[in-house]
Amino acid sequence: MSRQPVHFRDVPSVGADGRKEFVPHSDLDGSGLELRVLVLEPGASEAPREVANGRGEVLYVLTGTAELQIDDATYILDQDGAARVPGGTAYVLRGRGEGPCEIALVSGRAGPEAATPGPVCLDLADQSRHPAVSEREFQLLFHPETGCTGMTQFVGYVPTVRTPRHTHPYSEMLCIVRGSGLVEIDGQETQVGPGCCYYLPAGTPHLVQNSGEELLVELGVFTPAGSPTQNTPVA
């Protein structure tokens, strides 16, 4: 299974009638994580999908506007909106607005039952920013305190720096939201931009460099749940 960055549109897709689904990275037998990107034209919908018991799913709108239906409730998710669907729950996604929407969905194993159910949807603009190493910052979305016990979903911001080479104690799926740069994984460097996705199994040496003038923005989802600041420098 490749862990190197790849644009989601460069992998085979399935779907028709204004709906396409791409699976850039999947490790169901290892970490249990799978990253899908769903592209919906306005008015097009995903076939009803049920999250298996013992798993959970978090989604993030990369571009456009989506409608999420769970049972009899409907939620509107604009760009940078996130949602969580627990195991045993069925849902439908539809495209809204004037252009296509792109949605990154990561599924993973569920952790212990949350003390409180937590919200269904979150808006990135409402979340606080926290400092990380190398002048980076991040915003948490779904994690144990918001009802997602098996995974942590966050958005990270990389200024114009080259981060130290490091590893994480968790396995992580990532997707570039905005900006440009390069990602080095196991010594191999790859240029990345919006829509590029990569996978970091726990303990994988890597670094990220922002080669543009604007922030490099990444969506990350990792398991087991924890803090994006957990890292160990490597030579």
N, C-alpha and C positions, 0 to 999 in steps of 0.2 A: 504494500500500500504506500503510495507516494505521500510525503508530507510537505513537499516543496510548493511554493506559491503557484497558483494557476488562476486565470480569470474564469469565473464560473461559466461564461458563455463559450469557453473553449473545451468544455466537457460535453458529452452527449446529453441531449434533453429528451424528455417525454412530455406528451400532452398535445392538445389540439384546441381549436375554437377559442383562440385568444388566451390560452393558458400554456405555459411551459414551466417545467421543473427540472432543475439541474442539481446534481449531487457531487460537488467538488471533492469532498473528503468524508470518509466513513470508517469508523473503527468500532463496530458494534461488538466484536468479540474481545476487544481489549479494554479501552476506557469506557466503551458504551456510547461514545459521542458520535453523532452524525450531523453534518451540515448540509442543508438544502437551501437553494435559492429559488423562489417562486416568482415568476413574472406574469402579471395579469393585465390584460388590456381592460379599458373601462367597460364595466358591465359583465366581464367574464368572471367565472367563479371556479374555485378549486372543488373537486369532488369532495363530499363530506368525508372527513378524516377523523378517526378516533385514536387518541393516544392510549397506548397499551397500559394496562395496570402495571405498576412497578416502574413506570417511566414518567417523564415530564417533558414539556416542550416550551421553549421561550422563542419569541419571534421579535423582529426589529424591522421597521420600514426604512429601507435604504433610500428610496425615491418614490414620489407619488403619494397617493392616498388609498388606504384599504379599509374595507368593512369586515369586521370580525363578528360572526354570529355564533353564540354558544347557547344552546337550548333556545329560550324565547328572548334572550337579551342580545342587543346589537350594539357594537362599539365601533366608533370611527377612529382610525389611526392615521394621523398625518405623518409626514417624513420625520424621522427620529422618534417615533412613538414605538413603545414596546408592549408586549403582552405575554402572559403566561397561561398555559393550558395544562392542568394536572392529569395524571393517569386516570383512565376510565372515562374521559370526557370527550365528546364528539364536537367538532366545530367545522365551520365553513368560512373561507376567505373569498372576498369579491373585490374586484378593482373598481375604483371610483374616480371621478374627476375627468379631466380632458386627456390625460396621457397614461401610459402604462405605469404600474407600480412594481417595484422590486422589493421582495421581502426575504430577509435571511432568517431561516428557522434552524434552531439547534435542538435536537432531542438527546436525552441522556437518562441515566438511571436515577430514580427518585431516592432521596434520603429518608430519614425518619420523618414521620408525619409532623407538619408544622404546628406550633402551638396555636397560631391563628392562621386563618386561610390566606390572608394577604389580598392585595388588590388584583384585579384582572389585567388592568392596563396602567402604564406609567408613561409620562412625557419626559423626555430627556431634559428639557429646559427647566423642569421643576426640581432637578436633583443637584445636590451640592458637589462642588469640585474638591478633590483631595490631592495632596502632593504625593509624588512618587520619585524614584531616583532619576538622575540625569535631567532634572528640571521638567520632568513629565508631570501630567496631571491625569486624573481619571474621575469618572462619574459612575457610581453604582446604580444599577437598575434592579434586576431581580436577584435575590440572594436569600439566605435563611430568614433575615428580619423582614423580608417582604413576601414570605411564604414559599420560597423556592429552596428546599433543603438540599437537593442533590447537586445543584450547579450554581455558579455565580455568573451573572451577565453584567457587562460593564462597557463603557466607551472610554478609550484612552487617547490622550493627546501627546504627540511627540513633536517638540520644537525642532529647529534646525540644528540637530545634534546627531552624533553617532553613539548609540547607547553602548555601555560595556557589554561584552559577551557574558551571558549568564544562563542559568537554568531555572526552572520552576518545579516545585514538588507536585504540581497538578498537571493534568492533560488539558489542552486548550485548542479550540477552534477559533480562528480569527478571519475577519473580512475587512479590507480597507474600505472605509466609507468616503473619505475625501483626502486629497493630497497625493503626493508622489514621493518615492524613495526607493530603498532597497531593503531586502530581508536576507540575512545570512543564516542558513540552517546547516549544521554539521559542516561548516566551511564552504558551502556553496552559496554564492550570492545571486539574487534574482531581483530585477527591477519590478516594482509594484506600483499600482495605481488603483483607483476606485473599481471595485468589483473583484479584485484579486483576493483569493482565499488561501489560507495555509493552515497546517495542523502541527501542533507541538505536543507529542507524547511527553509524559512526565520525564524530566531529566535531560531533555534535548538541548544541547548548546545552541544559542542563537543570539542575534542582535538585530536591531532595527536602525536604519539611518534615514532621516528626513533630508532629501536632497532638494526640496523646493523652498520657496519663500514663505509659504503658509504652513499652518499646522498639518501634520499627518494625523488623520483621525482613524482609529481602528475600533471595530466592534469585536469584543472578546467574550467567549463563554467557556468556562472551565469547570472541571470536576476533579476531586471533591471540592465542595464550596469552600471559600476562604477569602483572602484578601489579594488583590492584584499586586500588592507590594511584596509578596513572598518571593524572594529570588536569591540565588547564590551565584556570585561572580565566578567566572572560570577564565583561565588564561587563554 
